[in-house]
Amino acid sequence: MDHRRAPLLEALASYHDNDRYGFSPPGHRLGRGADERVLQVLGRDPFRCDVLANGGLDDWCSRGRYLADAEELMADAVGASTAFFSTCGSSLSVRAAMMAVAGGDPGGLLVPRDSHKSIVGGLIFSGIQPRWITPRWDADRHFSHPPSPERVAAAWEENPDAAGALIVSPAPYGTCADLSAIADICHDRGKPLIVDEAWGAHLPFHPDLPTWAMNAGADICVVSVHKMGAGFEQGSVYHVQGDLIDRDRLSACADLLMTTSPNVLVYAALDGWRRQMVEHGHELLGAALDLAAEVRERLDRVPDVEVLDEVLLGAEASHELDRLQVLLDVSATGTSGYQARDWLRDQARLDVGLADHRRILATLSFADDRGTADRLVNAITAWRDAAESFERPPPLRLPPPGEPQLQTVMLPREAFFGATEMVAAEKAAGRIAAEQITPYPPGIPAVVPGELLDDAVIEYLRSGLRAGMALPDLTDPQLDAIRVVA
C-alpha cells in the first residue's frame, strides 16, 4: 500500500481548500464563535479542524472512505488483518473487545488481577465473570509482574469453559509478558487472546523493542497512540487477526460504547502518526533507545537511586522490558516516590509518568532529545540533593506477602449496581466492596467491586493516602468510609 498517503489528513486539507461550511454541529463554526480568550490559549487551528466526521469531512454514507482507507493503511503498517480507530481511548476499546469475546458467556474471561481499572470497568459494564489470573508478586520489591505462561495455563485448567483470555502487556511499568507462549496456550484450546497493549503502540516499528502482540499471535490488540506515539489523548486503535474473533460482533460492541461524535483531530493524528512511523519509525525509535540507554546509565550514578533493568527479568519475573520506560527505585534514599514526584513537579516543573511508595517512572519517547534528557537527569540530581532535608515519609502498610489479592464473592456488576451503603473504614473488613479503589497512576485497582474487604488492604490504602497516594475514584475522598454491598 502507498504509505505516503494520509487519507484523513488529505480530506481535512481538502475540506478547507474547498471552503466547506456546515449548518450543523459543531456550533463554534470553525472557531468563528469561539471566545477570543479561548483562542488566545488554544489558537484557531483546533477549531478549524473540529468538523463532523460524517456530514462534514465525509458524506453521510462515508462514500469518500477516508476513515476506512486510513484504517486499512494502519493494519498494513503493523501486519494486522484489520484495524479500527477510536477517539474514546483504549478504555472503551478494550471493553468492546471484552464484550465481543465474552459478553453473555457464562464461562467468563481469564483476566490478570492486576489489570487496569478500564478492564474492571468492562467487567462492570458487561457483567462478565472474571476468572482471575494471580499475578507474580515480588515481595522484596513490592512489585507485580505480568502473569507467566504457566499461570495462564493453570488458570485455563481451573476454568476450561472461559471464553478467552486477556493479558496486559506492557504493564504500566514497562514490563512485558511472554505473549507468544501465552497465545499458543490459548490457541491450543481454540480460545482467543486479547492483549491490552495500551503502552505498546510503538512496538511494531523497531526490533529492539518488546514483541508486538500481533507478531506474538494475539487475536485482538488494543493500543493507545497517545501514550508512546504521537497521537492526541483518547486516540486508540485496536487490531484484529485470525479467525477466532467475530468481527461483526466486535464492530457492534464498539458501536454500543463509542461516541457518535468522533473527533476528527484525533482521527487525523492517528493517520499521520502511522505514516511517520512507516517512513521514519525505525530511525526515530532507534535514536530514542540509544538516548534511553544513556539516560539510564547517567541516572544509575545518582547516589541511592537504582535504575531497574535486568533485575525485572527472569523465569519468575517479566519476560521483556521496554527500556524507554525508565523506572527508578528511590527507596534507598529514605524518601518516597510520592515525595520525589511532588518535588519534581513543584521545583523542577517536571511531571513523571507515575510514582508509588518507592519508585518513579520517567517515560521517554522518540520526541525526546539530549536537551530534554539533560533536563531530566539534572532534575533528578537536584532532587537527590534536596531529599537530604525531606521529612521521613509516613509508613505505607503493605499487605503481608502472599496476600495482595482479595477474594471475589460477587460479580463486579452485581456489587456495583446493587443496593449499597457506606460503612466506616474500621468496620468494612468482611463486607463486600461496591466501589473500585484505585491508586492512580498506574490505575490498577486495589479493590474491585464484588471482593471481600479485609483489614490489610484497608490499612494499605489508608496509609497510602496519608503518604501521598492518589485515589481518584473514592466515594469518600478521605477514605473514612467505604461503599459496600448492603
C-alpha positions, 0 to 999 in steps of 0.5 A: 500500500502507498504509505505516503498517503494520509487519507484523513489528513488529505480530506481535512486539507481538502475540506478547507481548500474547498471552503466547506461550511456546515449548518450543523454541529459543531456550533463554534463554526470553525472557531468563528464563535469561539471566545477570543480568550479561548483562542488566545490559549488554544489558537484557531487551528483546533477549531478549524479542524473540529468538523463532523466526521460524517456530514462534514469531512465525509458524506453521510454514507462515508462514500469518500472512505477516508476513515476506512482507507486510513484504517486499512493503511494502519493494519498494513503498517503493523501486519494486522488483518484489520484495524479500527480507530477510536477517539474514546481511548483504549478504555472503551476499546478494550471493553468492546473487545471484552464484550465481543469475546465474552459478553453473555458467556457464562464461562467468563474471561481469564483476566490478570488481577492486576489489570487496569481499572478500564478492564474492571470497568468492562467487567462492570459494564458487561457483567462478565465473570472474571476468572482471575489470573494471580499475578507474580508478586515480588515481595522484596520489591513490592512489585507485580509482574505480568502473569507467566505462561504457566499461570495462564495455563493453570488458570485455563485448567481451573476454568476450561469453559472461559471464553478467552483470555486477556493479558496486559502487556506492557504493564504500566511499568514497562514490563512485558509478558511472554505473549507468544507462549501465552497465545499458543496456550490459548490457541491450543484450546481454540480460545482467543487472546486479547492483549491490552497493549495500551503502552505498546503502540510503538512496538511494531516499528523497531526490533529492539523493542518488546514483541508486538502482540500481533507478531506474538499471535494475539487475536485482538490488540488494543493500543493507545497512540497517545501514550508512546506515539504521537497521537492526541489523548483518547486516540486508540486503535485496536487490531484484529487477526485470525479467525477466532474473533467475530468481527461483526460482533466486535464492530457492534460492541464498539458501536454500543460504547463509542461516541457518535461524535468522533473527533476528527483531530484525533482521527487525523493524528492517528493517520499521520502518526502511522505514516511517520512511523512507516517512513521514519519509525525505525530511525526515530525509535532507534535514536530514542533507545540509544538516548534511553540507554544513556539516560539510564546509565547517567541516572544509575550514578545518582547516589541511592537511586537504582535504575531497574533493568535486568533485575525485572527479568527472569523465569519468575519475573517479566519476560521483556522490558521496554527500556524507554520506560525508565523506572527508578527505585528511590527507596534507598534514599529514605524518601518516597516516590510520592515525595520525589514526584511532588518535588519534581513537579513543584521545583523542577516543573517536571511531571513523571509518568507515575510514582508509588511508595518507592519508585518513579517512572520517567517515560521517554519517547522518540520526541525526546532529545539530549536537551530534554534528557539533560533536563531530566537527569539534572532534575533528578540530581537536584532532587537527590540533593534536596531529599537530604532535608525531606521529612521521613515519609509516613509508613505505607502498610503493605499487605503481608506477602502472599496476600495482595489479592482479595477474594471475589464473592460477587460479580463486579456488576452485581456489587456495583449496581446493587443496593449499597451503603457506606460503612466506616473504614474500621468496620468494612473488613468482611463486607463486600466492596461496591466501589473500585479503589484505585491508586492512580497512576498506574490505575490498577485497582486495589479493590474491585467491586464484588471482593471481600474487604479485609483489614490489610488492604484497608490499612494499605490504602489508608496509609497510602493516602496519608503518604501521598497516594492518589485515589481518584475514584473514592466515594469518600475522598478521605477514605473514612468510609467505604461503599459496600454491598448492603 
